């Protein structure tokens, strides 16, 4: 087929062309051709990882392998290892931009889908005539055109299917068996080939050259074509499962309008460099991450945050690439381009999560590693058993399942019955469902999370978060805004303080000025302004000496500080305002609680989650926030290492702990927790240390992440249960001769599709 020939040509060119060895420690990605099930994944992983200093992670749904090495490994060595296992590999170069990457993925998916479609159509074109012959005879018509011709035609149709659309399956079976790593292709090939050989045998028996045997050639043809149909439907389902990341890749606009040499020019987005100044008109996408230089607009950041309401942006504000500019024109300086943009990082995180494995998958991998050899042994045992003890096996089958509606082995001769059972065992066993059970659910779940601003770094975080019973939270920047605001001041005092603080860059001074402007105040000019480090600021306003600062500054200026004011804001910072040596009033500043924090914590409480607050702040501020949010268990004055030790103690006591934080000082705690959840507006170190990142600085995302993890892991457990249950029920039925090989193959295909469809039901989840 064209797609297979193209892949083969690419693989041959990759092997024959000198390739620079892979950079040590830098993961490389290879497209893998021929994988269909968990057994395939295991074979490719073991084949690559068997190389010295090489580790591989294979993604069945994406059809690729991510390879990391501790030594320089040329592509030819990786490709040779993959080919030994019965597959082909082509190194994938990093595309120039996300649009190229999206197009590359789309072309690969379309080529694979078209190849599967052609195989299926050709297979059914050859199978339908064979089915007509079989059905007409089953309905009482004589064998057409004669007994010999009937058996010969069925056999010829089966041979044509194996040699045509089924040839790639035979090749894959031969390569994997030759490499000592039999895969799913081996089972299908054996079922189809043995069935076809019975047609040759039956034809010879009619010609008087052999003893009688039942002709399974028609069943062999259907085994292969149903298998090809299942492959096509799986390819379509996998495409739907990976739609989220395809959508992400397609978000980057292809071009940008950049200021170059005093003129506005349109260039491809991937040619932009940091420091470029670009223009964005209303209705256009912002090409890369940047900082607004001028203009004001509302920007739809739902890509990053999942928040549907546009966010107002003006000079000094940051913007993200691929978000949509709504109402006004913006002039922006590029701060991150190419692989450094937020969108590129989202894509990388989603890809890593989809390629990762949840811990529960380890058991499934162990099962699939011995699955195909085990099925071959069971098939051989069925054949030998029916040949040696046909009476007891037939009695057991007829006693237990006399109600089976389809044709069984009852009434056949010893050899036919043995072949009937052996072929059915081979084709009914299904490692495909086991292989699809976890990655399909993981792919849909991580894609759904990315669309809601929940970025999942690896699959293990999904499983662990579903088990969490305790959530510990940092205070500053997580539960609170992480910046001071004025919570108490009279207008006159605030105007005096702001008139002086407008010349300061201190965060407290900035908060005072913002509060005054929010109240619509016109500030007075000041002169002789001087900052007093660690204490405050002083100067002259409208001819008067003004001091704004703490008690120590007042004392040094000879001003008697009054008692601390009574305030509803325990732990607030007090800034005194003195005029001409007398205190005129105070400005109270505090770090306000984030919008939605109380709602999020109440929701966690209703889910039975135990809550703790861990902060390095003082007791007053900690008590104020804890009381406002209804947190009964809070701990203050903690150093980063002390936060981590407290989490370690909780884990030793049997709790499964998630920690939510945003700062550099939270990194040790994020690593120590079972699941680290970083608020995306925080420090990069915190984000790197976390298993889950909330792109929006809103801890309501913790509740959404918890719901997503429980739903995703629930689908994984359901899929694994039904995949195992199917095999546990189907193999004994086939062993007893109660499953016609065609029924067995149909059941195998349906089981795989059921697993994929169940995973896709996650899309209905409302977070």
LUMKOLGU-599789 format. One line per 2 residues: number of its first residue (from 0); their letters; for each residue x, y, z of C-alpha. Coordinates in steps of 0.1 Angstrom, whole numbers, always signed. Example, Ala and Ser with C-alpha at 12.3 -4.5 7.8 and 13.67 -1.06 7.14 Angstrom:
<nodes>
0) as) +123/-45/+78 | +137/-11/+71
</nodes>
This chain:
<nodes>
0) xx) +0/+0/+0 | +11/+36/-7
2) xx) +14/+47/+29 | +34/+16/+39
4) xx) +57/+20/+9 | +63/+56/+18
6) xx) +71/+47/+54 | +94/+19/+42
8) xx) +112/+43/+19 | +117/+68/+47
10) xx) +130/+40/+69 | +155/+28/+43
12) xx) +167/+64/+37 | +172/+69/+74
14) xx) +193/+37/+76 | +214/+43/+45
16) xx) +220/+80/+51 | +248/+89/+76
18) xx) +232/+103/+107 | +248/+124/+134
20) xx) +246/+105/+167 | +219/+116/+190
22) xx) +229/+141/+216 | +235/+124/+249
24) xx) +206/+129/+273 | +184/+147/+247
26) xx) +154/+126/+240 | +146/+118/+203
28) xx) +113/+108/+188 | +108/+80/+162
30) xx) +77/+72/+142 | +70/+34/+146
32) xx) +51/+16/+119 | +32/-17/+125
34) xx) +22/-14/+161 | -14/-25/+169
36) xx) -16/-36/+206 | +1/-37/+240
38) xx) +22/-66/+230 | +36/-44/+201
40) xx) +44/-16/+226 | +62/-40/+249
42) xx) +82/-55/+221 | +94/-22/+208
44) xx) +102/-9/+242 | +122/-40/+251
46) xx) +140/-40/+218 | +152/-4/+221
48) xx) +158/-5/+259 | +180/-36/+254
50) xx) +206/-14/+238 | +233/-3/+262
52) xx) +226/+30/+278 | +192/+35/+261
54) xx) +157/+39/+275 | +125/+40/+254
56) xx) +89/+50/+261 | +65/+39/+234
58) xx) +31/+56/+227 | +7/+33/+209
60) xx) -19/+60/+201 | +7/+85/+188
62) xx) +26/+57/+170 | +60/+68/+182
64) xx) +88/+61/+206 | +107/+86/+227
66) xx) +143/+75/+232 | +167/+88/+258
68) xx) +204/+77/+259 | +234/+82/+282
70) xx) +257/+77/+252 | +258/+89/+216
72) xx) +235/+65/+198 | +231/+68/+160
74) xx) +197/+65/+144 | +208/+34/+125
76) xx) +212/+15/+158 | +177/+24/+170
78) xx) +161/+15/+137 | +180/-18/+135
80) xx) +167/-27/+170 | +131/-18/+161
82) xx) +133/-38/+128 | +146/-69/+147
84) xx) +114/-67/+168 | +93/-68/+135
86) xx) +86/-31/+130 | +99/-1/+112
88) xx) +112/+32/+126 | +118/+67/+111
90) xx) +135/+95/+132 | +113/+126/+135
92) xx) +131/+159/+133 | +118/+188/+154
94) xx) +96/+210/+131 | +103/+246/+126
96) xx) +71/+256/+143 | +39/+242/+159
98) xx) +20/+246/+126 | +45/+224/+109
100) xx) +42/+199/+137 | +5/+199/+134
102) xx) +6/+194/+97 | +31/+165/+101
104) xx) +9/+147/+126 | -21/+152/+104
106) xx) -4/+138/+73 | +8/+108/+93
108) xx) -26/+101/+107 | -43/+105/+73
110) xx) -18/+82/+56 | -23/+55/+83
112) xx) -61/+58/+81 | -61/+57/+43
114) xx) -38/+26/+43 | -61/+8/+68
116) xx) -92/+18/+47 | -77/+4/+14
118) xx) -68/-29/+31 | -103/-32/+46
120) xx) -121/-24/+13 | -100/-49/-7
122) xx) -104/-75/+21 | -142/-73/+21
124) xx) -142/-73/-17 | -125/-107/-16
126) xx) -145/-120/+14 | -180/-112/+3
128) xx) -180/-138/-25 | -166/-164/-1
130) xx) -194/-155/+23 | -220/-159/-4
132) xx) -207/-194/-12 | -207/-204/+25
134) xx) -241/-190/+33 | -258/-205/+3
136) xx) -245/-239/+13 | -256/-234/+49
138) xx) -291/-225/+37 | -293/-259/+19
140) xx) -281/-251/-16 | -257/-277/-31
142) xx) -220/-268/-33 | -214/-246/-63
144) xx) -201/-252/-89 | -192/-287/-76
146) xx) -179/-301/-44 | -143/-298/-56
148) xx) -149/-263/-70 | -166/-251/-38
150) xx) -137/-260/-16 | -112/-248/-42
152) xx) -129/-214/-45 | -131/-208/-8
154) xx) -94/-217/-5 | -84/-194/-33
156) xx) -103/-164/-18 | -86/-171/+16
158) xx) -52/-173/-1 | -59/-140/-20
160) xx) -68/-122/+12 | -37/-134/+30
162) xx) -14/-126/+1 | -31/-92/-5
164) xx) -46/-70/+22 | -33/-94/+49
166) xx) +2/-95/+36 | +14/-68/+60
168) xx) +1/-87/+89 | +19/-118/+78
170) xx) +52/-98/+74 | +48/-84/+108
172) xx) +42/-118/+123 | +73/-132/+105
174) xx) +95/-104/+116 | +84/-105/+153
176) xx) +86/-143/+154 | +120/-143/+138
178) xx) +132/-118/+164 | +119/-140/+192
180) xx) +92/-115/+202 | +58/-128/+188
182) xx) +31/-101/+187 | -6/-99/+179
184) xx) +1/-103/+142 | +13/-138/+150
186) xx) -21/-148/+164 | -40/-134/+135
188) xx) -16/-149/+110 | -18/-183/+126
190) xx) -56/-182/+128 | -59/-172/+91
192) xx) -32/-195/+78 | -43/-226/+97
194) xx) -79/-220/+86 | -67/-216/+50
196) xx) -47/-248/+52 | -78/-266/+62
198) xx) -93/-255/+29 | -63/-270/+10
200) xx) -68/-302/+31 | -105/-303/+24
202) xx) -100/-297/-13 | -75/-326/-14
204) xx) -99/-348/+5 | -127/-343/-20
206) xx) -101/-352/-47 | -94/-384/-28
208) xx) -60/-374/-17 | -65/-370/+21
210) xx) -88/-379/+49 | -120/-357/+54
212) xx) -117/-324/+74 | -140/-294/+79
214) xx) -131/-265/+55 | -124/-234/+76
216) xx) -109/-214/+47 | -140/-191/+46
218) xx) -136/-185/+83 | -99/-178/+78
220) xx) -108/-151/+52 | -133/-135/+77
222) xx) -108/-137/+105 | -83/-115/+86
224) xx) -109/-91/+71 | -126/-85/+105
226) xx) -92/-79/+119 | -85/-53/+92
228) xx) -119/-37/+99 | -111/-35/+136
230) xx) -78/-18/+127 | -96/+8/+106
232) xx) -121/+15/+134 | -93/+17/+160
234) xx) -74/+41/+138 | -104/+64/+137
236) xx) -110/+61/+174 | -74/+68/+182
238) xx) -76/+99/+160 | -105/+111/+180
240) xx) -87/+104/+213 | -57/+125/+201
242) xx) -78/+153/+188 | -70/+176/+218
244) xx) -33/+178/+211 | -40/+182/+174
246) xx) -62/+212/+183 | -35/+226/+205
248) xx) -9/+223/+177 | -32/+241/+153
250) xx) -37/+271/+175 | -5/+290/+167
252) xx) -12/+316/+140 | +10/+310/+109
254) xx) +21/+347/+105 | +27/+378/+125
256) xx) +30/+416/+117 | +64/+427/+130
258) xx) +80/+462/+130 | +112/+459/+110
260) xx) +132/+490/+99 | +104/+513/+108
262) xx) +80/+495/+87 | +53/+468/+94
264) xx) +61/+435/+77 | +43/+402/+78
266) xx) +66/+372/+85 | +61/+335/+95
268) xx) +56/+332/+132 | +85/+307/+135
270) xx) +109/+333/+122 | +102/+357/+151
272) xx) +129/+363/+177 | +127/+376/+213
274) xx) +126/+413/+214 | +106/+417/+181
276) xx) +78/+443/+184 | +46/+431/+167
278) xx) +11/+445/+162 | -22/+426/+169
280) xx) -55/+439/+156 | -89/+432/+170
282) xx) -101/+397/+162 | -66/+384/+155
284) xx) -46/+357/+174 | -15/+368/+194
286) xx) +14/+350/+177 | +39/+345/+206
288) xx) +42/+354/+243 | +49/+390/+250
290) xx) +45/+422/+270 | +21/+449/+259
292) xx) +40/+482/+251 | +9/+502/+242
294) xx) -28/+499/+236 | -56/+483/+256
296) xx) -79/+454/+248 | -98/+424/+261
298) xx) -80/+391/+254 | -96/+357/+254
300) xx) -72/+335/+274 | -94/+304/+276
302) xx) -66/+285/+259 | -44/+289/+290
304) xx) -69/+292/+318 | -102/+276/+307
306) xx) -118/+309/+317 | -144/+320/+292
308) xx) -144/+357/+301 | -119/+380/+283
310) xx) -91/+396/+304 | -83/+433/+301
312) xx) -48/+440/+289 | -29/+473/+288
314) xx) +7/+486/+288 | +29/+464/+310
316) xx) +7/+434/+310 | +18/+400/+297
318) xx) +0/+382/+269 | +2/+346/+257
320) xx) +7/+333/+222 | -24/+318/+204
322) xx) -48/+337/+226 | -74/+359/+208
324) xx) -73/+397/+209 | -109/+410/+210
326) xx) -116/+447/+212 | -85/+469/+207
328) xx) -52/+471/+189 | -21/+461/+208
330) xx) +16/+468/+203 | +36/+440/+219
332) xx) +72/+431/+225 | +80/+393/+221
334) xx) +94/+378/+252 | +92/+341/+243
336) xx) +91/+325/+208 | +93/+291/+193
338) xx) +98/+263/+218 | +99/+287/+247
340) xx) +62/+299/+244 | +35/+289/+268
342) xx) +17/+270/+240 | +48/+250/+231
344) xx) +52/+241/+268 | +15/+230/+270
346) xx) +20/+207/+240 | +52/+192/+255
348) xx) +35/+186/+288 | +5/+169/+272
350) xx) +27/+148/+250 | +48/+137/+280
352) xx) +17/+128/+299 | +2/+109/+271
354) xx) +34/+90/+265 | +37/+82/+302
356) xx) +22/+52/+321 | +2/+51/+352
358) xx) +15/+27/+379 | -15/+3/+374
360) xx) -4/-3/+339 | +27/-21/+351
362) xx) +6/-52/+359 | -10/-50/+324
364) xx) +24/-48/+308 | +36/-79/+327
366) xx) +6/-98/+315 | +9/-87/+278
368) xx) +46/-95/+278 | +37/-132/+281
370) xx) +3/-130/+265 | +11/-141/+229
372) xx) +33/-170/+239 | +7/-180/+265
374) xx) -21/-180/+238 | +0/-201/+215
376) xx) +5/-226/+243 | -32/-226/+251
378) xx) -41/-231/+214 | -17/-261/+212
380) xx) -32/-275/+244 | -67/-272/+229
382) xx) -56/-291/+198 | -39/-318/+217
384) xx) -67/-320/+243 | -94/-325/+216
386) xx) -73/-351/+198 | -66/-371/+229
388) xx) -97/-366/+250 | -126/-356/+226
390) xx) -153/-374/+246 | -148/-357/+280
392) xx) -143/-323/+265 | -174/-326/+243
394) xx) -195/-338/+272 | -183/-308/+293
396) xx) -191/-284/+265 | -225/-298/+257
398) xx) -235/-299/+294 | -225/-263/+301
400) xx) -234/-245/+269 | -262/-263/+250
402) xx) -278/-229/+244 | -250/-214/+223
404) xx) -268/-200/+192 | -240/-203/+166
406) xx) -223/-234/+151 | -200/-252/+175
408) xx) -176/-281/+172 | -204/-306/+180
410) xx) -208/-332/+152 | -173/-327/+137
412) xx) -146/-353/+133 | -118/-354/+158
414) xx) -93/-335/+137 | -119/-308/+127
416) xx) -129/-304/+163 | -93/-300/+174
418) xx) -86/-274/+147 | -119/-256/+154
420) xx) -109/-251/+191 | -73/-243/+184
422) xx) -81/-216/+158 | -108/-201/+180
424) xx) -84/-198/+210 | -58/-181/+188
426) xx) -81/-155/+174 | -103/-148/+204
428) xx) -74/-139/+228 | -70/-101/+228
430) xx) -40/-81/+240 | -53/-52/+220
432) xx) -79/-43/+246 | -53/-45/+273
434) xx) -30/-23/+254 | -56/+3/+246
436) xx) -72/+3/+281 | -48/+28/+297
438) xx) -34/+50/+270 | -68/+59/+254
440) xx) -82/+70/+288 | -50/+89/+296
442) xx) -49/+106/+262 | -85/+118/+264
444) xx) -82/+129/+301 | -50/+149/+296
446) xx) -64/+165/+265 | -96/+174/+283
448) xx) -75/+188/+312 | -53/+209/+289
450) xx) -85/+226/+275 | -94/+236/+310
452) xx) -60/+249/+320 | -51/+218/+339
454) xx) -17/+206/+326 | -8/+171/+337
456) xx) +29/+162/+335 | +27/+124/+338
458) xx) +2/+96/+341 | +13/+87/+376
460) xx) -1/+121/+388 | -36/+110/+375
462) xx) -36/+78/+395 | -22/+94/+427
464) xx) -45/+124/+426 | -75/+101/+424
466) xx) -64/+85/+457 | -57/+118/+476
468) xx) -73/+123/+510 | -54/+153/+522
470) xx) -47/+186/+504 | -20/+209/+519
472) xx) -18/+245/+506 | +7/+273/+506
474) xx) -8/+307/+516 | +9/+335/+499
476) xx) +3/+335/+461 | -18/+304/+464
478) xx) -47/+310/+487 | -40/+348/+485
480) xx) -32/+372/+457 | +4/+374/+467
482) xx) +5/+412/+466 | -5/+438/+492
484) xx) -37/+459/+488 | -51/+487/+511
486) xx) -78/+473/+534 | -82/+503/+557
488) xx) -76/+541/+554 | -95/+574/+554
490) xx) -96/+593/+522 | -75/+622/+535
492) xx) -48/+600/+550 | -47/+578/+518
494) xx) -43/+609/+496 | -14/+622/+516
496) xx) +4/+588/+517 | -2/+582/+480
498) xx) +11/+617/+470 | +44/+607/+486
500) xx) +44/+570/+476 | +39/+579/+439
502) xx) +77/+584/+438 | +84/+550/+453
504) xx) +88/+516/+437 | +82/+496/+469
506) xx) +53/+471/+466 | +35/+487/+496
508) xx) +39/+521/+481 | +25/+509/+448
510) xx) -5/+494/+465 | -12/+527/+483
512) xx) -10/+546/+450 | -33/+521/+432
514) xx) -59/+524/+460 | -59/+562/+458
516) xx) -64/+561/+420 | -91/+535/+424
518) xx) -109/+560/+446 | -105/+586/+419
520) xx) -81/+608/+439 | -59/+635/+423
522) xx) -25/+632/+439 | -4/+662/+450
524) xx) +31/+669/+439 | +59/+663/+464
526) xx) +95/+674/+467 | +126/+665/+488
528) xx) +114/+629/+486 | +137/+603/+501
530) xx) +132/+566/+507 | +143/+552/+541
532) xx) +152/+515/+533 | +133/+491/+555
534) xx) +113/+518/+572 | +93/+540/+547
536) xx) +95/+572/+528 | +95/+610/+536
538) xx) +93/+643/+518 | +73/+675/+516
540) xx) +37/+678/+503 | +21/+712/+498
542) xx) +47/+728/+521 | +43/+702/+549
544) xx) +67/+676/+561 | +52/+641/+556
546) xx) +65/+608/+569 | +50/+575/+558
548) xx) +64/+543/+573 | +66/+520/+603
550) xx) +70/+528/+640 | +108/+527/+639
552) xx) +108/+555/+612 | +85/+576/+634
554) xx) +107/+571/+664 | +138/+581/+645
556) xx) +120/+613/+633 | +109/+621/+669
558) xx) +73/+613/+664 | +55/+594/+691
560) xx) +37/+564/+675 | +2/+558/+688
562) xx) -10/+523/+699 | -17/+499/+670
564) xx) -52/+506/+657 | -80/+481/+663
566) xx) -86/+463/+630 | -107/+435/+616
568) xx) -76/+426/+595 | -54/+406/+619
570) xx) -18/+404/+606 | -22/+434/+583
572) xx) +8/+457/+577 | +4/+491/+594
574) xx) +18/+522/+576 | +17/+554/+598
576) xx) +12/+588/+582 | +27/+617/+601
578) xx) +24/+654/+591 | +47/+680/+607
580) xx) +56/+657/+635 | +21/+645/+644
582) xx) +5/+612/+634 | -26/+619/+612
584) xx) -37/+583/+607 | -27/+549/+594
586) xx) -30/+529/+562 | -36/+491/+566
588) xx) -24/+468/+540 | -29/+430/+536
590) xx) -26/+402/+511 | -62/+395/+501
592) xx) -76/+361/+497 | -79/+350/+460
594) xx) -114/+350/+445 | -128/+315/+445
596) xx) -105/+302/+473 | -134/+297/+498
598) xx) -155/+281/+471 | -127/+257/+462
600) xx) -120/+247/+498 | -157/+242/+506
602) xx) -159/+219/+476 | -129/+199/+487
604) xx) -144/+196/+522 | -176/+182/+507
606) xx) -155/+156/+489 | -142/+144/+522
608) xx) -107/+159/+517 | -87/+169/+548
610) xx) -73/+205/+545 | -41/+220/+558
612) xx) -24/+254/+553 | +14/+255/+554
614) xx) +30/+290/+553 | +62/+307/+561
616) xx) +43/+339/+571 | +37/+350/+607
618) xx) +9/+339/+630 | -13/+370/+625
620) xx) -15/+368/+588 | -18/+330/+589
622) xx) -47/+331/+614 | -65/+358/+594
624) xx) -65/+337/+562 | -73/+305/+580
626) xx) -103/+320/+597 | -115/+336/+565
628) xx) -113/+304/+546 | -125/+281/+573
630) xx) -92/+261/+576 | -90/+245/+610
632) xx) -55/+230/+606 | -29/+257/+598
634) xx) +9/+259/+604 | +29/+291/+602
636) xx) +65/+302/+602 | +76/+272/+582
638) xx) +108/+271/+562 | +108/+252/+529
640) xx) +124/+221/+544 | +99/+222/+573
642) xx) +70/+221/+548 | +85/+191/+531
644) xx) +91/+173/+565 | +55/+179/+575
646) xx) +43/+164/+543 | +66/+135/+548
648) xx) +51/+129/+582 | +16/+129/+568
650) xx) +26/+103/+543 | +42/+81/+570
652) xx) +9/+83/+589 | -9/+68/+558
654) xx) -23/+99/+542 | -22/+104/+504
656) xx) -12/+141/+501 | -14/+167/+474
658) xx) +4/+200/+479 | -6/+232/+462
660) xx) +20/+260/+459 | +34/+286/+436
662) xx) +68/+299/+448 | +104/+288/+445
664) xx) +103/+280/+482 | +74/+255/+475
666) xx) +95/+233/+452 | +107/+209/+480
668) xx) +71/+204/+492 | +58/+199/+457
670) xx) +84/+171/+453 | +77/+155/+486
672) xx) +39/+153/+482 | +23/+123/+465
674) xx) +11/+149/+440 | +25/+184/+435
676) xx) +1/+210/+421 | +16/+242/+410
678) xx) -3/+274/+404 | +8/+284/+369
680) xx) +12/+321/+377 | +40/+312/+401
682) xx) +77/+305/+397 | +90/+282/+369
684) xx) +109/+261/+395 | +76/+253/+412
686) xx) +60/+244/+379 | +89/+221/+370
688) xx) +86/+203/+404 | +49/+197/+402
690) xx) +30/+168/+386 | +1/+190/+377
692) xx) +1/+227/+368 | -30/+250/+370
694) xx) -24/+275/+342 | -48/+299/+358
696) xx) -39/+312/+393 | -71/+299/+408
698) xx) -72/+270/+432 | -107/+261/+420
700) xx) -86/+242/+394 | -77/+218/+422
702) xx) -113/+207/+424 | -115/+203/+387
704) xx) -82/+184/+386 | -95/+161/+413
706) xx) -127/+154/+394 | -107/+148/+362
708) xx) -83/+124/+378 | -110/+103/+395
710) xx) -130/+101/+362 | -99/+93/+341
712) xx) -86/+67/+365 | -121/+53/+368
714) xx) -121/+48/+330 | -87/+31/+332
716) xx) -100/+6/+358 | -132/+0/+339
718) xx) -112/-7/+307 | -87/-30/+324
720) xx) -115/-49/+341 | -135/-55/+309
722) xx) -103/-63/+289 | -93/-90/+315
724) xx) -129/-102/+319 | -133/-106/+282
726) xx) -102/-128/+279 | -111/-148/+311
728) xx) -145/-156/+297 | -136/-160/+260
730) xx) -106/-183/+261 | -123/-211/+280
732) xx) -153/-209/+256 | -130/-212/+226
734) xx) -110/-240/+243 | -143/-260/+246
736) xx) -151/-255/+210 | -180/-232/+217
738) xx) -168/-202/+197 | -168/-203/+160
740) xx) -135/-187/+148 | -154/-159/+130
742) xx) -174/-152/+162 | -142/-153/+181
744) xx) -125/-127/+158 | -156/-105/+159
746) xx) -156/-106/+197 | -119/-96/+197
748) xx) -125/-66/+175 | -155/-55/+194
750) xx) -136/-57/+228 | -109/-33/+215
752) xx) -134/-8/+201 | -154/-10/+234
754) xx) -124/+1/+254 | -117/+30/+231
756) xx) -153/+41/+231 | -155/+39/+269
758) xx) -124/+61/+271 | -139/+87/+248
760) xx) -170/+90/+270 | -147/+111/+292
762) xx) -154/+139/+268 | -188/+143/+284
764) xx) -173/+152/+318 | -182/+186/+331
766) x) -154/+200/+352
</nodes>
